[in-house]
Amino acid sequence: MTALLHIALFAAASSTNVIQVYEPISGLTEPPITYVLDYGSNHVGNAEWLAQVAAAPPTLLHLGKDVPMTHSWGPVRALGGENQAFGKGDAITLLKPAEVGKRMTNITGMVRALHAAGVKMVMPYVCSMTLAGHDQKRTGFWAFYDQWVKYAAGCDLGLRPAPDPVKWLQRQPDGSVQRFYKYDGDFYPAYEPNHRYAACANNPNWQHWLSRVVSLAAKCGYDGVFTDNGASQRCYCAECQKEFRTWATHRKLAHTDLMRAAPEDAGRYEQAQRFWLESMHRLQLRLRTAAMKHNPDFKIFANGGHNRPEAVKLAFADSNFVMFEKSVGERGTHPGLAGGRVNHNVVELKYVQCLRKMVKPVILTRSGYPKSQPEFEMNRASAALGCAEMAAFGNGGGFLIRPNWPDGAAVVKQYRAFYERNADLYRTNDSFTPVAVAFWGEQKLAGNKKHAEVVRQVSDQLLASRVAFDYVVEDCFTNNFIRRYPALVLPEIAHAGPKWLETAASYVQQGGNVMIVGAHPENSPLLPMIKTRSPGRGLVSRLDSLDEPTAIPSWLNDYVHVSAQLLADDGREELQRVFVNCFARRSRETGDIRVAIHLVNYNVPLGANAPPPAPLGDLMVRLPVLPNLKLRGLTALDPDSPDAEKLEWKQGESGLWVKLPRLAIYKIVVVDFASTVPPPPPVPKSQVF
């Protein structure tokens, strides 16, 4: 077992606050990636397009339905696009079996050429649920299903599933088909005169078919697949009822009847939602397993994270990537200054990082949807800001740069080069902060939709005050974990079991400080502790709301007595739009520590014709002094310069002060500390288990 590493951190001024340690666990952070989504239909065999990609290859290239067989129609003529695209006429004409073999050869050549051009991961589009056609007229997928045997041998499809595909569909409690899509008249508009059906993740026949689709993609050399609608499951079919009984019995639930889990019964419906999300999780893993015979490192890139932290945690934690499809926003969703306010993706990015699981975040943004808003459109600076944000907060994820955007290639080249040049700086780190915010995505399943909203409000206050912070998810809410933080915020925790409340109370008894914001269980042992600090114990405070924009930072300074602000305030309003994040990594061999402070300047106006952002100058960065360590090196890195920048610094009573002459959009201040304590002797091999 690897011992935890202890770093004294952000010591509180109050002698009663005894929690002053930071315990990094094994870090799961990875270098960020560049990401391009291209749903074009003319990729296979297109030398001109390949040359364009080769001019600025992204780390991850996400294509449309450039696959031998589509999930929805089977082997049809159309290539590219997602579910709505190419759903009529000649596009959905079935290929002959020999034509499928030729297509596989051509796709394999395309993927090989993309890899040779420098693209590390190429992934096409599939959907976790969509079937298309007309079950009675035997068109679309049904036309292929009726001819399955003709394609089976050459495409390794196996035996045709005996139940008709109409039996694979999600159902409502009354047995009718479950719809997820907006119809206009009698048909789904993009498919007329055909339908769009939603298949069930628990149906073994759908699982078999979708696994074959993904396996064929892997056989063509693809590195993974993008699985759309990755958490869209609300099914009461016979398979789901059977699976739910097993699932509920295993968890010793009082009820095992899925048919009684209706939205009006909050308790039962919470369990149904959990079951459906875990069903989607199992489907993602099955798809990866099906492809691993062709590619042992095959990846799953799921869609369905936006506004759904519960899905990220329960359905996608073991996927490689999850997309936050941020399409709709009053001021668009591109990062930067929009209408005088900041658009950002920090909440989504930090939540994924703080799960400490395999999954990494991918951000898709728009200036508006369905109609774009030119005043909130992306420009070169805001595209760079998206990449900078991903580097500072994203833990191995990627920010979308669209292929037809004029400055896209330049930004992709610049940031990929920076990411790869400094890859070690991003690898195997852990958060370095005294402040934790409970972000429990499963609160939404229990009907508490306000929790995530208040988490965002708390986060915005800390970001505007240049305070780095962590989220603590349900699985990490233990005494051993949360004692690393002197300060803990519990935002709108309306539903919490006794175990979590007792853990929070024990944390306070050991010296931790808690801020309760909004609703809180009336039986909580924290409530009698409010404003009654005693020797050796922390303080519990409470706010009904966050109307005061600096309420949380003021609490940290005035009650917790933690100086958590990493960037000094000199009165400039622009500094409220410089966000910080901080990571640390300690060498197990020497005890040396590297601290990386990431600074991201959101003073970037949005709009196609917006003026370039003005750099900020003369910033003062503060880092606490760490015991048993001496400063060994201090530099700054940014994507605009190939060389590291030496910085001036001075030792003060409240920490190490570093002068930063200039911040354009993104900069990392890297501080290396050497341990003054001799490392422990190596463990003899005979004692290593």
Buried (B, 14 or more C-beta within 10 A) or exposed (E): EEEEBEBBBBBBEBEBBBBBBBBBBEBBBBBBBBBBBBBBBEBBEBEEBBEBBBEBBBBBBBBBBBBBBBBBBBBBBBBBBBBEBBBEEEBBEBBEBEEBBEBBEBBBBBBEBBBEBBBBBBBBBBBBBBBBBBBEEBBBBBBBBEBBEBBBEEBEBEEBBEEEBBBBBBBEEEEEEBBBBEEEEEBBBBBBEBBBBBBBBBBEBBBBBBBBBBBBBBBBBBBBBBBBBBBBBBBBBBBBBEBBBEBBEEEEBEBBEBEEBEEEEEEBBBBBBBBBBBBBBBBBEBBBEBBEEBBEEBBBBBBBBBBBBBBBBBBBBBBBBBBBBBBEBEBBBBBBBBEEEBBBBBBBBBBBBBBBBBBBBBBBBBBBBEEEBEBBBBBBBBBBBBBBBBBBBBBBBBBBBBBEBEBBBBBBBBBBEBBBEBEEBBBEBBBBBBBBBBBBBBBBBBBBEBBBEBBBBBBBBBBBBBBBBBBBBBEBBBEEBBBBBBBBBBBBBBBBEEEBBBBBBBBBBBBBBBBBBBBBBEEBBBBEBEEEBEEEBBBBBBBEEBEEBEBBBEBBBEBBBBBBBBBEEEEEEEBBBBBBBBBBBBEEEEBBBBBBBBBBBBBBBBBEEBEEBEEBEEBBBBBBBBEEBEBEEBBBBBBBEEEBBEBEBEEEEEBBBBEBEBBBBBBBBBBBBBBEEEEEEEEEEEEEE
